[in-house]
Amino acid sequence: MKEIVKELPQYDFLYLGDNARAPYGSRSFETVYEYTLQCVKHLFDKGCHLVILACNTASAKALRNIQQIDLPQIASHKRVLGVIRPTTEIVGQYSITRHVGVLGTAGTVSSGSYLVEIKKFFPDLKVYQEACPMWVPLIENNETDNEGAEYFFRRHVHHLMAQSPEIDTIILGCTHYPLIADKIKKYLPQNVQLLSQGKIVASGLKNYLERHPEIEVNCSKNGTVNFYTTDVPQTFDKAATMFFGKEVKSQQLSL
């Protein structure tokens, strides 16, 4: 959200955080699909013509069904996009060794979405994955600066690199992970680069709007940003301000 607003400040944005039911990473495909569809419908009801699933798990487990099954029935003139494809479209431009790693939630990794999407664009790449189920809870609870947290950062980075010492590019396959990028880098060789999705997705969205004027023309442009949460606003606002880089004041809603 931070990078998208920076890239496209003229548009109006609604951010919906389903914090009451998060994290999605360990939930079943069916549950993630149900929750994500509810959020999408709510944003449609509020006037959004384009919705970004700014969550790798939702993009992996719900996006395809929503695009292929639900949209034609409920809003054929609207669009829903994810955060996995923009990253997989360009990852091959960064890797010299052609060995790429993915750090993600258990749900994202088990879905195999990164393997499938990267193969479409760069069939020569060898892709290795590592699920990091403890990372999001540690970040959400502001428990990243202690010895226990360091154990989990070190463990999963080492597990990934043990699959192939030739990995030179790693996708941070969760929108939380850029907040711990420095901690991840501590356990990596200096030649390994991390790809955060924020700027990549923002750039991809700008390109998408340029290529799809029929969608762009329906997006209002007053430069407003409004936040909604399904949980307690005070709790959400504290964490969201850390992510967004400026003060956030949200409104609570029920789905």
Protein Blocks (a to p, Z undefined) as FASTA:
>chain_A
ZZmmmmmmmbccddddffklmcfklmcfklmmmmmmmmmmmmmmnopabdcdfbfklmmm
mmmmmmmmmmmmmommbccddfklmmmmmmmmmpmnlpacddddfklmmnommmmmmmmm
mmmbccdddddfklmmmmmnopabcfklmmmmmmmmmmmmmmomkbcbdcdfbfklmmmm
mmmmmmgcfklccddfklmmmmmmmmmmmmmmmlmmmpccehpacdddfbdfklmmmmmm
mmnopacddddddZZ
